[in-house]
Amino acid sequence: MKNVLFIVGSMRERSFNRQLAKVTEGMIADRCNVKYLDYRDLPMMNQDLEMPVQPVVERVRKDVVEADALWIFTPEYNFSYPGVLKNLLDWLSRPMDMSNFQNPSAALGKKVAISGAGGKNMTQSCRAKLTELLDFMKMDLMHESQTGIALGLEAWTKGELSLTDGQRAELQEQADAFCAFIEK
Ligand SMILES: Cc1cc2nc3c(=O)[nH]c(=O)nc-3n(C[C@H](O)[C@H](O)[C@H](O)COP(=O)(O)O)c2cc1C
């Protein structure tokens, strides 16, 4: 079984993206061990805080390094990705051993997939910008399959994610593609 680390780009307790991650977990649980990254205590990037490496940064990087692959579930904020997610990725982009800038980051070459739930735009702009960022960080992004969910009225009124058959099928397709992708 592969070890997969889920990263939710929302800090909200009842986050639709966290709920989407839970649905996805059910789809791959027979093939992968799923863990959720807790990065709530990560400080805002500040180069003064990089050395010595803080325990929270070390723990977050360790979780990423130990995972065979990552899967990011994120809302779209103002046509882009949320600041908390960018902050996490900034920490993951830096060399783990700062004595030499050629040293690898925790994110380097890491397999990663993207999904998002949001408004009518289906997180399309967020996912496009995140694609650019993960490529820049030299991560191994699964480009060919992403899922974008436009939340329905029921979700907004009840606060609960409900997927249409089509959306569920799209997610299932990505889940299967992801499992094949991480075996490569
Ligand atoms: C600062 C901010 C900006 C937002 N901008 C967008 C946006 O550009 N596109 C969109 O679809 N939804 C936008 N939303 C709405 C979010 O998609 C919505 O609140 C969603 O439920 C957040 O995801 P979560 O439930 O996982 O926390 C924005 C929300 C916030 C807080």
The ligand as a Gaussian input file, in Angstrom:
#p B3LYP/6-31G(d) Opt

LIG

0 1
 C      -11.144000      35.319000       0.571000
 C      -12.092000      34.479000      -0.226000
 C      -12.088000      34.579000      -1.599000
 C      -12.911000      33.752000      -2.374000
 N      -12.809000      33.789000      -3.732000
 C      -13.447000      32.846000      -4.474000
 C      -13.187000      32.726000      -5.873000
 O      -12.421000      33.459000      -6.461000
 N      -13.824000      31.737000      -6.551000
 C      -14.697000      30.875000      -5.914000
 O      -15.230000      29.972000      -6.548000
 N      -14.978000      30.990000      -4.608000
 C      -14.358000      31.938000      -3.867000
 N      -14.587000      32.013000      -2.510000
 C      -15.616000      31.163000      -1.895000
 C      -15.076000      29.807000      -1.541000
 O      -15.001000      29.025000      -2.693000
 C      -16.017000      29.125000      -0.543000
 O      -16.080000      29.890000       0.637000
 C      -15.620000      27.709000      -0.245000
 O      -16.597000      27.129000       0.554000
 C      -14.312000      27.640000       0.486000
 O      -13.863000      26.301000       0.583000
 P      -13.940000      25.443000       1.929000
 O      -15.406000      25.124000       2.143000
 O      -13.139000      24.231000       1.628000
 O      -13.401000      26.265000       3.054000
 C      -13.799000      32.854000      -1.737000
 C      -13.804000      32.779000      -0.325000
 C      -12.965000      33.564000       0.424000
 C      -12.950000      33.420000       1.920000

